[in-house]
């Protein structure tokens, strides 16, 4: 399940700001109004800051080693986010083993639909997505102009991807799992509503899946025992190849070969034109 939660760090950052005394300001002209990224009528409470929220570690692995997470949101006692997730549409990607005629029909339909779009795109003038350089940098601008640069977060979009048999050789034991291309997308939810109804964040230990959990998911997905055995065999073969590569890389001959290859690449860059030199005029104004 892919969830866009870019708002989390900003809320934690706002919670870590120092408080101001309640004494009246003698100069009313120096007063500034502070607006949050959400609406003013916010009925969802926020948790108090903790030691990990105010530290520079933020949400890194060092915080996860304490078996805790940076979760500065208040969640309801019995979270039931599934009740608020309403399916909007689903997407299915055709496989190579499906009917060939249906795949050809879909390809023709997509090509016919893309022709007017491509023609309209070719007619428009292309321009760079980079911001043009100005004489005054951002830090030298007036304070009023800096305050306009704000980020607001509105809705959270959730997609539910299927879990299928994967090919990741980093698994400790058993068949690996991966996400499928097919997914179901739900209706967007407001940020505060999503944070209030979903359960607290999980730690690294809770995020890990053991052999029995992965096997259960793959069995529910429809994979047979023969497919699981073949996947474990491929993973074992890939692990042995990686082990041999690490052992051979420790010899001086291999290190010398890598040094020679690096020197040859640098010589080619000096003598021949590469894509960096040909596209240099696109970046230098």
C-alpha positions in Angstrom: 0.0 0.0 0.0 1.6 3.3 -1.1 0.6 6.3 1.0 1.8 9.8 0.3 2.5 11.2 3.7 4.8 14.1 3.0 2.9 16.2 5.5 4.3 14.2 8.5 7.7 15.9 8.8 6.2 19.4 8.5 3.7 18.7 11.4 6.6 17.4 13.5 8.6 20.5 12.6 5.8 22.8 13.7 5.3 20.9 16.9 9.0 21.3 17.7 8.9 25.1 17.4 9.6 27.0 20.7 6.7 28.6 22.4 6.3 32.3 23.0 5.4 34.0 26.2 1.8 35.1 26.7 2.9 38.6 27.6 1.3 41.3 25.4 3.5 42.8 22.7 4.1 46.5 23.3 4.5 47.2 19.5 1.5 45.9 17.6 3.3 46.5 14.3 5.7 43.6 15.0 2.9 41.1 15.4 2.7 38.4 12.7 -0.1 36.0 12.0 1.0 32.3 11.9 -1.0 30.1 9.6 -0.8 26.3 9.6 -0.8 24.1 6.6 -4.3 22.8 7.4 -7.5 24.6 7.8 -8.1 26.9 10.7 -11.1 24.9 12.0 -8.9 21.8 12.9 -10.8 19.4 15.1 -8.1 16.8 15.2 -5.7 17.1 18.1 -1.9 16.7 17.9 0.4 14.9 20.4 3.0 16.8 22.4 6.6 16.8 21.2 9.0 14.1 22.4 12.8 13.9 22.6 13.1 12.2 19.3 10.9 14.9 17.6 13.2 17.7 18.7 16.5 15.9 18.0 18.3 16.1 14.7 18.0 12.3 14.1 14.4 12.8 12.9 13.0 9.6 11.4 16.1 7.7 10.7 17.3 4.2 11.5 18.9 5.4 14.7 15.4 6.3 16.0 14.0 3.0 14.9 16.7 1.1 17.0 14.9 2.4 20.1 11.8 0.4 19.0 9.9 3.7 18.6 8.8 5.9 15.8 8.4 9.7 15.2 4.6 9.7 15.4 3.5 13.1 16.6 -0.2 12.6 15.7 -3.0 11.6 18.1 -4.9 8.5 16.9 -8.2 7.2 18.1 -8.3 4.3 20.5 -9.8 1.8 18.1 -8.5 2.8 14.7 -10.7 1.7 11.8 -9.3 3.4 8.7 -10.7 0.6 6.5 -14.2 1.9 7.1 -13.2 5.2 5.4 -11.4 3.7 2.4 -13.9 3.7 -0.5 -12.5 2.1 -3.7 -12.5 4.6 -6.6 -11.0 2.6 -9.5 -8.7 -0.4 -10.2 -5.9 -0.8 -12.8 -4.9 -4.1 -14.4 -1.7 -4.5 -16.4 -1.8 -7.3 -19.0 0.9 -10.1 -18.7 2.8 -11.7 -21.5 1.2 -15.0 -20.9 -2.3 -13.7 -21.5 -4.2 -13.9 -24.8 -2.1 -12.4 -27.6 -5.1 -11.1 -29.6 -6.4 -9.1 -26.6 -3.0 -7.6 -26.1 -2.8 -6.6 -29.8 -6.3 -5.0 -29.6 -5.4 -3.0 -26.5 -2.2 -1.8 -28.1 -4.0 -0.6 -31.2 -6.6 1.2 -29.1 -3.9 2.9 -27.0 -2.0 4.0 -30.1 -5.1 5.5 -31.7 -5.9 7.4 -28.5 -2.4 8.7 -28.1 -2.1 10.2 -31.6 -4.0 13.4 -31.0 -2.2 13.9 -27.7 1.2 13.5 -29.3 0.3 15.9 -32.1 -0.8 18.6 -29.5 2.3 18.0 -27.5 4.5 18.5 -30.6 2.7 21.7 -31.5 3.4 23.3 -28.1 6.7 25.0 -27.4 9.0 23.1 -25.0 10.8 25.0 -22.3 13.0 24.0 -19.4 11.5 23.0 -16.1 14.4 24.7 -14.2 13.8 28.1 -12.8 15.7 30.9 -14.6 18.5 32.6 -12.7 17.8 35.9 -11.1 20.1 38.6 -9.9 19.0 38.4 -6.3 19.2 35.0 -4.5 16.5 33.6 -2.3 18.4 34.6 0.9 18.8 38.2 -0.2 15.1 38.7 -0.9 12.8 40.7 1.4 11.1 38.9 4.3 7.7 39.5 2.8 8.6 37.7 -0.4 10.1 34.7 1.5 6.9 34.3 3.6 4.9 33.6 0.4 6.8 30.4 -0.3 4.7 27.9 1.7 3.6 24.3 1.3 0.1 23.2 2.0 -1.0 19.6 2.1 -4.6 18.7 1.3 -5.5 15.1 0.6 -3.9 11.6 0.9 -4.1 9.2 -2.0 -4.0 5.5 -1.1 -3.3 2.6 -3.5 -3.6 -1.0 -2.6 -1.1 -3.2 -4.6 -1.2 -7.0 -4.7 1.5 -9.1 -3.2 3.1 -11.7 -5.6 6.2 -13.8 -5.8 9.4 -11.8 -6.2 13.1 -12.3 -7.1 14.9 -10.3 -4.4 18.0 -12.4 -3.3 18.4 -10.4 -0.1 15.8 -12.5 1.7 17.1 -14.5 4.6 15.2 -17.7 4.0 12.3 -18.8 1.8 10.7 -17.2 -1.2 10.7 -13.4 -1.5 7.7 -11.3 -2.1 7.2 -8.1 -4.2 4.4 -5.7 -5.3 2.4 -6.4 -8.4 1.6 -3.8 -11.1 -2.2 -4.1 -10.5 -3.6 -1.9 -7.8 -6.9 -0.5 -6.4 -7.0 3.3 -5.8 -9.3 4.7 -3.1 -11.0 8.0 -2.8 -8.7 10.7 -1.4 -8.9 11.6 2.3 -8.0 14.8 4.1 -4.7 14.7 5.8 -6.0 15.2 9.3 -8.7 12.7 8.9 -6.3 10.1 7.7 -3.8 10.7 10.5 -6.6 10.5 13.1 -8.1 7.2 11.9 -5.1 5.2 11.0 -3.2 3.1 13.7 0.1 4.3 15.1 3.2 3.8 13.0 5.0 0.5 13.1 8.6 -0.2 14.0 11.2 -2.0 11.9 10.6 -5.2 13.8 6.9 -5.0 13.1 7.5 -4.2 9.4 9.5 -7.3 8.8 7.9 -10.4 7.5 9.2 -13.9 8.4 9.1 -17.0 6.3 5.7 -18.2 7.5 4.0 -14.8 6.9 5.5 -14.6 3.3 4.4 -18.1 2.5 0.9 -17.4 3.7 0.6 -14.3 1.5 1.9 -16.1 -1.5 -0.4 -19.0 -0.9 -3.4 -16.6 -0.7 -2.2 -14.9 -4.0 -2.5 -18.3 -5.8 1.1 -19.5 -6.1 1.7 -23.2 -5.9 4.4 -25.1 -3.9 6.3 -25.8 -7.1 6.6 -22.1 -7.8 7.8 -21.4 -4.3 10.5 -24.1 -4.6 11.7 -22.7 -7.9 11.9 -19.2 -6.4 13.9 -20.4 -3.5 16.3 -22.3 -5.9 16.8 -19.1 -7.9 17.5 -17.1 -4.8 20.0 -19.6 -3.5 21.8 -19.6 -6.9 22.0 -15.8 -6.9 23.4 -15.8 -3.4 26.1 -18.2 -4.3 27.1 -16.0 -7.3 27.3 -13.0 -5.1 29.5 -14.9 -2.7 31.9 -15.9 -5.5 32.0 -12.3 -6.7 32.9 -11.0 -3.2 35.7 -13.6 -2.9 37.2 -12.9 -6.3 37.1 -9.1 -5.7 39.5 -9.4 -2.8 42.4 -10.5 -5.1 44.9 -7.8 -6.3 44.4 -8.9 -10.0 40.7 -7.9 -9.9 41.5 -4.6 -8.3 44.1 -3.8 -11.0 41.6 -4.7 -13.7 39.1 -2.3 -12.2 41.7 0.5 -12.1 42.7 -0.1 -15.8 39.0 0.0 -16.8 38.5 3.3 -15.0 41.6 4.8 -16.6 40.4 3.8 -20.1 37.0 5.3 -19.5 38.6 8.6 -18.5 40.8 8.6 -21.6 37.7 8.1 -23.8 36.0 11.1 -22.2 39.0 13.3 -23.1 39.3 12.1 -26.7 35.7 11.6 -27.7 32.4 13.5 -27.3 30.0 11.9 -24.8 26.4 12.8 -24.1 27.5 15.2 -21.3 29.5 17.3 -23.7 26.8 17.3 -26.4 24.1 18.4 -24.0 26.1 21.0 -22.1 24.5 23.9 -24.0 21.2 22.9 -22.6 22.3 23.6 -19.0 24.7 26.5 -19.4 23.0 29.8 -20.2 
